[in-house]
């Protein structure tokens, strides 16, 4: 069984990948148990809670389609900062010729600020966009249960929390739904609509349609840690870091990923976003995480060293003042080699093919789990999520489409090898094994073949 060439993509392959993406985007709008003619709930007025980067972006996305928005924040400073950022964003668009001044003024009049949670009262839809903290979100939803009007949709912009636990603090779980926007929300083209156990069908239909009106691709997911997008991203991210512990250097991993087609490698992305994103949360979780598998803590150690990325001038790479170009840093490379030795790992060279297999096959394996559990309705929903929200190379068609191109038997053989070498994270997904045994591929899966999620 010869290795698949990840870098050889013909013009015909590109055309097929583009057609696949178009089909996936259209198919994602179809939900088997929700008829297309379902009456939508009216969205005449929306409230957004949290005036940070995400809340402000969501408010802009709504104003851009003519929907009046009340942006609510707990502090005057936070609200003023959020409204100022919105004005600056629109002004930048005018300066670049993407928007005229009259349209900017019109959109700004649609966004009003408030410091009172009671301002949600007239809203048909409330979108909570505060920090990713379950207790905080539950507290807000307890207030919304009292303050929001009957029939209002209560949406949480969470990237992976259990929405059933949020819905449970209300007396109207049928109105609660996940609306996972991607930052910046007025630019990014993906909306994950997350269906909780008791979410009403018309709530789902309304949110899916709202994404369409905003010019986004709406994809339905069920509750699962990270839903669709972040569930797969965890696998990609984890293996990239393990590769560095096992023998690769950050620039080698990033080079393989960019040659495959990503605009940026994972370590350059971390440096851009800030290595300290989630730093303290991850440190707090160390005491309770599973003991039966390997974990990567290198990024936490970088943060302890003050290597936050571009903003500190040092991260996985080093940066010159006023220049965002990643440059290799002998200091961090020595540290990585020393950490491998400290962990008892004998470093070995990693070629591009092995780097890509470990980064991509974990995503494919996790995608198979999501399909088996009914978290994602169809393989194409996973592909379009990755093409529109996670920078997966368009000409590669998405992770599940790529798996079919490679051949599931070859993918499974490598996953079994990696399972033998690296343990629990690489346990093959039963659905993947089943498809290979039956000589089928992901493209053969119809919606009717997906199972309901396990309780």
C-alpha positions as CSV (number, residue, x, y, z in Angstrom):
1,X,0.0,0.0,0.0
2,X,1.8,3.1,-1.2
3,X,1.6,6.4,0.6
4,X,-0.9,9.0,-0.6
5,X,0.6,12.1,-2.1
6,X,-0.9,15.0,-0.1
7,X,0.7,17.6,-2.3
8,X,-0.3,16.3,-5.7
9,X,-3.7,18.0,-6.6
10,X,-4.7,18.2,-10.2
11,X,-6.9,20.8,-11.8
12,X,-9.6,18.1,-12.0
13,X,-9.2,17.4,-8.3
14,X,-9.7,21.1,-7.6
15,X,-12.9,21.2,-9.7
16,X,-14.3,18.2,-7.9
17,X,-13.4,19.6,-4.5
18,X,-15.2,22.9,-5.4
19,X,-18.3,21.0,-6.5
20,X,-18.2,19.0,-3.3
21,X,-18.0,22.1,-1.2
22,X,-21.0,23.6,-3.0
23,X,-23.0,20.5,-2.5
24,X,-22.1,20.3,1.2
25,X,-23.2,23.9,1.8
26,X,-26.6,23.2,0.2
27,X,-27.1,19.9,1.9
28,X,-26.3,21.4,5.4
29,X,-29.5,23.4,5.2
30,X,-31.6,20.2,5.1
31,X,-32.5,18.7,8.4
32,X,-34.5,15.4,8.1
33,X,-37.0,16.0,11.0
34,X,-37.5,19.8,10.3
35,X,-39.6,20.4,7.2
36,X,-38.3,23.2,4.9
37,X,-41.7,24.9,5.2
38,X,-41.4,25.2,9.0
39,X,-42.7,28.6,10.2
40,X,-39.8,30.7,11.5
41,X,-40.0,32.8,14.6
42,X,-39.9,36.6,13.8
43,X,-36.6,38.4,14.5
44,X,-37.6,42.0,14.7
45,X,-35.3,42.9,17.6
46,X,-32.3,41.1,19.0
47,X,-30.3,41.6,22.2
48,X,-26.6,40.6,22.5
49,X,-25.2,40.2,26.0
50,X,-21.4,40.9,26.2
51,X,-19.8,43.8,24.3
52,X,-16.4,42.1,23.8
53,X,-14.9,41.1,20.5
54,X,-17.5,38.4,19.9
55,X,-20.6,40.3,21.1
56,X,-19.6,43.3,19.1
57,X,-19.0,41.2,16.0
58,X,-22.4,39.5,16.4
59,X,-24.1,42.9,16.8
60,X,-22.5,44.1,13.5
61,X,-23.5,40.9,11.7
62,X,-27.1,41.6,12.7
63,X,-27.0,45.3,11.9
64,X,-25.5,44.4,8.5
65,X,-28.8,42.7,7.6
66,X,-31.0,45.4,9.0
67,X,-31.9,43.9,12.3
68,X,-32.0,46.3,15.3
69,X,-29.7,45.2,18.2
70,X,-29.3,46.1,21.8
71,X,-25.8,45.5,23.0
72,X,-25.7,44.8,26.8
73,X,-22.7,44.8,29.0
74,X,-22.2,44.7,32.8
75,X,-19.8,47.7,32.8
76,X,-19.9,51.1,31.3
77,X,-16.2,50.8,30.3
78,X,-16.8,47.5,28.6
79,X,-19.8,48.8,26.7
80,X,-18.1,52.0,25.6
81,X,-15.1,50.0,24.4
82,X,-17.3,47.6,22.5
83,X,-19.4,50.4,20.8
84,X,-16.2,52.3,20.0
85,X,-14.7,49.1,18.4
86,X,-17.8,48.7,16.3
87,X,-17.5,52.3,15.0
88,X,-13.9,51.8,14.2
89,X,-14.6,48.6,12.3
90,X,-17.2,50.3,10.2
91,X,-14.9,53.3,9.7
92,X,-12.2,51.0,8.4
93,X,-14.6,49.5,5.9
94,X,-15.5,52.9,4.7
95,X,-11.8,53.9,4.4
96,X,-11.1,50.8,2.3
97,X,-14.0,51.5,0.0
98,X,-16.0,48.4,1.1
99,X,-18.8,50.5,2.6
100,X,-20.2,54.0,2.0
101,X,-20.6,56.5,4.8
102,X,-24.4,56.6,4.6
103,X,-24.6,52.8,5.1
104,X,-22.2,53.0,8.0
105,X,-24.4,55.7,9.6
106,X,-27.5,53.6,9.0
107,X,-26.0,50.5,10.6
108,X,-24.7,52.3,13.6
109,X,-28.2,53.6,14.3
110,X,-29.4,50.0,14.5
111,X,-27.0,49.3,17.4
112,X,-27.8,50.7,20.8
113,X,-26.1,50.1,24.1
114,X,-27.4,49.3,27.6
115,X,-26.1,48.4,31.0
116,X,-29.4,46.8,32.1
117,X,-30.2,43.2,31.6
118,X,-33.8,44.2,31.6
119,X,-33.2,45.7,28.1
120,X,-33.7,42.1,26.7
121,X,-37.5,42.5,27.3
122,X,-38.6,43.4,23.8
123,X,-36.1,41.1,22.0
124,X,-37.3,38.2,19.8
125,X,-33.8,36.6,20.1
126,X,-31.2,37.0,22.9
127,X,-27.6,35.9,22.1
128,X,-25.4,35.5,25.2
129,X,-21.7,36.1,24.2
130,X,-19.8,36.3,27.5
131,X,-16.7,34.3,28.7
132,X,-16.7,30.6,28.3
133,X,-17.7,29.8,31.8
134,X,-20.6,27.5,32.5
135,X,-21.5,29.1,35.9
136,X,-21.5,32.6,34.4
137,X,-23.7,31.5,31.5
138,X,-26.1,29.7,33.7
139,X,-26.5,32.8,35.9
140,X,-27.3,34.9,32.8
141,X,-29.9,32.3,31.6
142,X,-31.6,32.4,35.0
143,X,-32.0,36.1,34.6
144,X,-33.1,35.7,31.0
145,X,-35.8,33.2,32.1
146,X,-37.3,36.0,34.1
147,X,-36.7,39.0,31.9
148,X,-37.1,37.8,28.3
149,X,-40.5,37.8,26.7
150,X,-42.4,34.5,26.2
151,X,-41.4,32.8,23.0
152,X,-38.1,34.6,22.7
153,X,-35.2,32.5,21.5
154,X,-32.4,32.2,24.1
155,X,-29.1,31.5,22.3
156,X,-25.7,30.9,23.9
157,X,-22.5,31.6,21.9
158,X,-20.5,28.8,23.4
159,X,-17.7,27.0,21.6
160,X,-18.2,23.7,23.4
161,X,-20.1,23.8,26.7
162,X,-23.0,21.5,27.4
163,X,-26.0,23.5,26.4
164,X,-28.4,21.1,28.2
165,X,-26.8,22.3,31.4
166,X,-27.5,25.9,30.4
167,X,-31.1,25.1,29.3
168,X,-31.8,23.2,32.6
169,X,-31.7,26.4,34.7
170,X,-34.6,27.8,32.7
171,X,-38.3,26.9,32.6
172,X,-38.2,27.1,28.8
173,X,-35.6,24.7,27.5
174,X,-37.4,24.4,24.2
175,X,-36.3,28.0,23.5
176,X,-32.6,27.5,24.3
177,X,-30.1,26.8,21.5
178,X,-26.4,27.1,20.7
179,X,-25.3,29.7,18.3
180,X,-21.5,29.3,17.9
181,X,-20.2,32.2,15.9
182,X,-16.6,32.5,14.8
183,X,-14.5,35.5,15.5
184,X,-14.7,38.1,14.0
185,X,-18.4,37.3,13.8
186,X,-19.2,40.0,11.2
187,X,-16.6,38.4,8.8
188,X,-16.4,34.7,9.4
189,X,-18.7,32.6,7.2
190,X,-19.6,29.7,9.6
191,X,-22.4,29.4,12.2
192,X,-22.7,26.2,14.2
193,X,-26.3,25.9,15.3
194,X,-26.3,23.5,18.3
195,X,-29.4,21.5,19.1
196,X,-29.9,20.7,22.7
197,X,-32.1,17.8,23.9
198,X,-35.3,19.9,24.1
199,X,-34.7,22.7,21.5
200,X,-37.9,23.3,19.5
201,X,-37.7,22.6,15.7
202,X,-38.8,26.1,14.8
203,X,-35.9,27.5,16.9
204,X,-33.4,25.5,15.0
205,X,-35.0,26.5,11.7
206,X,-34.9,30.2,12.7
207,X,-31.2,30.1,13.6
208,X,-30.3,28.2,10.5
209,X,-32.1,30.8,8.4
210,X,-30.5,33.7,10.4
211,X,-27.1,32.4,9.4
212,X,-28.1,32.3,5.8
213,X,-29.4,35.8,5.9
214,X,-26.0,36.9,7.4
215,X,-24.3,35.3,4.4
216,X,-23.0,32.4,6.5
217,X,-23.0,28.7,6.1
218,X,-25.2,27.3,9.0
219,X,-24.3,23.8,10.1
220,X,-26.3,21.8,12.7
221,X,-24.5,20.0,15.5
222,X,-25.6,18.1,18.6
223,X,-24.1,18.6,22.0
224,X,-20.5,17.1,22.3
225,X,-17.3,18.7,23.7
226,X,-16.4,21.2,21.0
227,X,-19.4,20.3,18.8
228,X,-18.1,19.6,15.3
229,X,-15.4,22.1,14.6
230,X,-13.5,22.3,17.9
231,X,-13.9,18.5,18.5
232,X,-11.8,17.9,15.4
233,X,-9.5,20.8,16.0
234,X,-8.5,19.3,19.3
235,X,-7.1,16.3,17.5
236,X,-5.2,18.4,15.0
237,X,-3.8,20.7,17.7
238,X,-2.8,17.9,20.1
239,X,-0.9,15.9,17.5
240,X,0.9,18.9,16.2
241,X,2.3,19.5,19.7
242,X,3.1,15.8,20.2
243,X,5.0,15.9,16.9
244,X,7.2,18.7,18.3
245,X,7.9,16.6,21.5
246,X,8.6,13.5,19.3
247,X,11.2,15.1,17.0
248,X,9.8,17.8,14.7
249,X,10.4,21.5,15.2
250,X,7.6,24.1,15.0
251,X,8.8,25.4,11.6
252,X,8.8,21.9,10.2
253,X,5.2,21.1,11.2
254,X,4.1,24.5,9.9
255,X,5.9,24.0,6.6
256,X,4.2,20.7,6.0
257,X,0.8,22.2,6.8
258,X,1.3,25.3,4.5
259,X,2.5,23.1,1.7
260,X,-0.6,21.0,2.1
261,X,-2.6,24.2,1.6
262,X,-3.2,25.9,5.0
263,X,-2.6,29.7,4.9
264,X,-0.7,29.4,8.2
265,X,0.8,26.6,10.2
266,X,-0.6,25.7,13.7
267,X,2.3,27.2,15.6
268,X,2.2,30.5,13.7
269,X,-1.5,30.6,14.4
270,X,-1.0,30.1,18.1
271,X,1.6,32.9,18.2
272,X,-0.9,35.2,16.3
273,X,-3.8,34.4,18.6
274,X,-1.8,34.4,21.8
275,X,-0.4,31.3,23.4
276,X,-2.0,32.4,26.7
277,X,-5.5,31.9,25.3
278,X,-7.0,29.4,27.8
279,X,-3.7,29.2,29.7
280,X,-5.1,29.4,33.2
281,X,-8.1,27.2,32.4
282,X,-5.9,24.4,31.1
283,X,-3.6,24.6,34.1
284,X,-6.6,24.3,36.4
285,X,-7.8,21.2,34.5
286,X,-4.5,19.3,34.9
287,X,-5.5,17.9,38.3
288,X,-8.7,16.2,37.0
289,X,-7.8,15.1,33.5
290,X,-7.6,11.4,32.5
291,X,-4.5,9.5,33.6
292,X,-4.6,6.8,30.9
293,X,-3.1,9.0,28.1
294,X,-0.5,11.4,27.2
295,X,-1.0,15.2,27.5
296,X,0.9,18.0,26.0
297,X,1.8,20.9,28.3
298,X,4.6,22.5,26.2
299,X,2.4,25.5,25.4
300,X,1.7,26.1,29.1
301,X,5.4,26.1,29.8
302,X,5.9,28.7,27.0
303,X,3.4,30.9,28.7
304,X,5.1,30.4,32.1
305,X,8.3,31.7,30.2
306,X,6.3,34.8,29.0
307,X,6.4,33.5,25.4
308,X,2.8,34.6,24.5
309,X,3.5,35.0,20.7
310,X,3.5,38.0,18.5
311,X,2.3,40.3,21.3
312,X,5.3,39.6,23.4
313,X,7.8,39.2,20.5
314,X,8.5,35.6,21.4
315,X,6.4,32.4,21.2
316,X,7.1,29.3,19.1
317,X,9.0,31.8,16.9
318,X,10.6,35.2,17.5
319,X,9.4,38.4,16.0
320,X,11.1,41.7,15.2
321,X,9.5,44.9,16.4
322,X,6.7,46.0,14.0
323,X,7.1,42.8,12.0
324,X,4.8,39.8,12.3
325,X,7.0,37.4,10.3
326,X,7.8,34.3,12.3
327,X,11.5,33.6,12.6
328,X,13.1,30.5,14.0
329,X,14.3,30.9,17.5
330,X,17.3,28.8,18.7
331,X,16.4,29.4,22.3
332,X,12.9,27.7,22.0
333,X,14.3,25.0,19.8
334,X,16.9,24.1,22.5
335,X,14.2,24.2,25.1
336,X,12.0,21.8,23.1
337,X,14.9,19.3,22.6
338,X,15.6,19.5,26.4
339,X,11.9,18.9,27.2
340,X,11.8,15.8,25.0
341,X,14.9,14.4,26.9
342,X,13.3,15.3,30.2
343,X,10.2,13.3,29.3
344,X,12.3,10.3,28.2
345,X,11.4,10.7,24.5
346,X,14.0,9.8,21.9
347,X,13.5,12.4,19.2
348,X,13.5,11.2,15.6
349,X,13.1,13.0,12.2
350,X,9.6,13.5,11.0
351,X,8.9,13.7,7.3
352,X,6.1,15.8,5.8
353,X,3.9,12.8,5.2
354,X,4.1,11.6,8.8
355,X,3.4,15.1,10.0
356,X,0.3,15.4,7.9
357,X,-1.0,11.9,8.8
358,X,-0.8,12.7,12.5
359,X,-2.4,16.1,12.1
360,X,-5.2,15.0,9.7
361,X,-6.0,11.4,10.5
362,X,-6.9,12.2,14.1
363,X,-9.5,14.7,12.7
364,X,-10.8,12.0,10.3
365,X,-11.1,9.5,13.1
366,X,-12.9,12.0,15.4
367,X,-15.2,12.9,12.4
368,X,-16.2,9.2,12.2
369,X,-17.1,9.3,15.9
370,X,-19.3,12.4,15.4
371,X,-21.2,10.7,12.5
372,X,-21.7,7.5,14.5
373,X,-23.1,9.4,17.5
374,X,-25.3,11.7,15.4
375,X,-23.4,14.8,16.4
376,X,-23.0,15.7,12.8
377,X,-25.7,14.7,10.3
378,X,-23.5,13.9,7.4
379,X,-19.8,13.8,6.4
380,X,-20.3,16.9,4.2
381,X,-21.4,18.9,7.3
382,X,-18.0,18.2,8.8
383,X,-16.3,19.2,5.5
384,X,-18.1,22.5,5.1
385,X,-17.5,23.3,8.8
386,X,-13.8,23.0,8.1
387,X,-13.7,24.7,4.8
388,X,-15.6,27.8,6.0
389,X,-14.5,28.1,9.7
390,X,-11.1,26.5,10.1
391,X,-9.1,27.3,7.1
392,X,-9.0,23.8,5.7
393,X,-7.5,24.1,2.1
394,X,-10.4,24.4,-0.3
395,X,-8.7,22.3,-3.0
396,X,-8.4,19.4,-0.5
397,X,-12.2,19.3,-0.1
398,X,-12.5,18.9,3.7
399,X,-11.2,16.1,6.1
400,X,-13.8,13.5,5.3
401,X,-13.6,14.1,1.6
402,X,-9.9,13.8,1.8
403,X,-10.2,10.5,3.7
404,X,-12.2,9.1,0.8
405,X,-9.6,10.3,-1.7
406,X,-6.9,8.6,0.3
407,X,-8.9,5.4,0.8
408,X,-10.4,4.5,4.1
409,X,-8.5,1.2,4.3
410,X,-5.2,3.1,4.1
411,X,-6.4,5.7,6.6
412,X,-7.5,3.0,9.1
413,X,-4.2,1.0,8.6
414,X,-2.3,4.1,9.7
415,X,-4.6,4.9,12.6
416,X,-4.1,1.3,13.8
417,X,-0.4,1.8,13.6
418,X,-0.6,5.1,15.5
419,X,-2.8,3.5,18.1
420,X,-0.2,0.8,18.7
421,X,2.5,3.4,18.9
422,X,0.8,6.2,20.8
423,X,-2.1,4.7,22.7
424,X,-5.5,5.9,23.8
425,X,-5.9,9.0,21.6
426,X,-5.7,6.8,18.5
427,X,-8.4,4.2,19.3
428,X,-10.0,3.6,15.8
429,X,-13.6,4.8,15.5
430,X,-16.0,1.9,15.2
431,X,-17.7,3.5,12.2
432,X,-14.4,3.8,10.3
433,X,-13.7,0.1,11.0
434,X,-17.2,-0.8,9.8
435,X,-17.0,1.2,6.6
436,X,-13.6,-0.4,5.7
437,X,-14.9,-3.9,6.5
438,X,-17.9,-3.3,4.2
439,X,-15.8,-1.7,1.5
440,X,-17.6,1.6,1.7
441,X,-16.6,5.2,2.1
442,X,-17.9,8.3,3.9
443,X,-19.6,9.5,0.7
444,X,-21.8,6.4,0.9
445,X,-23.4,7.5,4.1
446,X,-26.9,8.8,3.8
447,X,-28.6,10.9,6.4
448,X,-30.9,8.0,7.2
449,X,-27.9,5.9,8.2
450,X,-26.8,8.3,11.0
451,X,-27.8,7.3,14.5
452,X,-29.4,9.3,17.2
453,X,-26.9,10.6,19.8
454,X,-26.4,8.4,22.8
455,X,-28.1,9.9,26.0
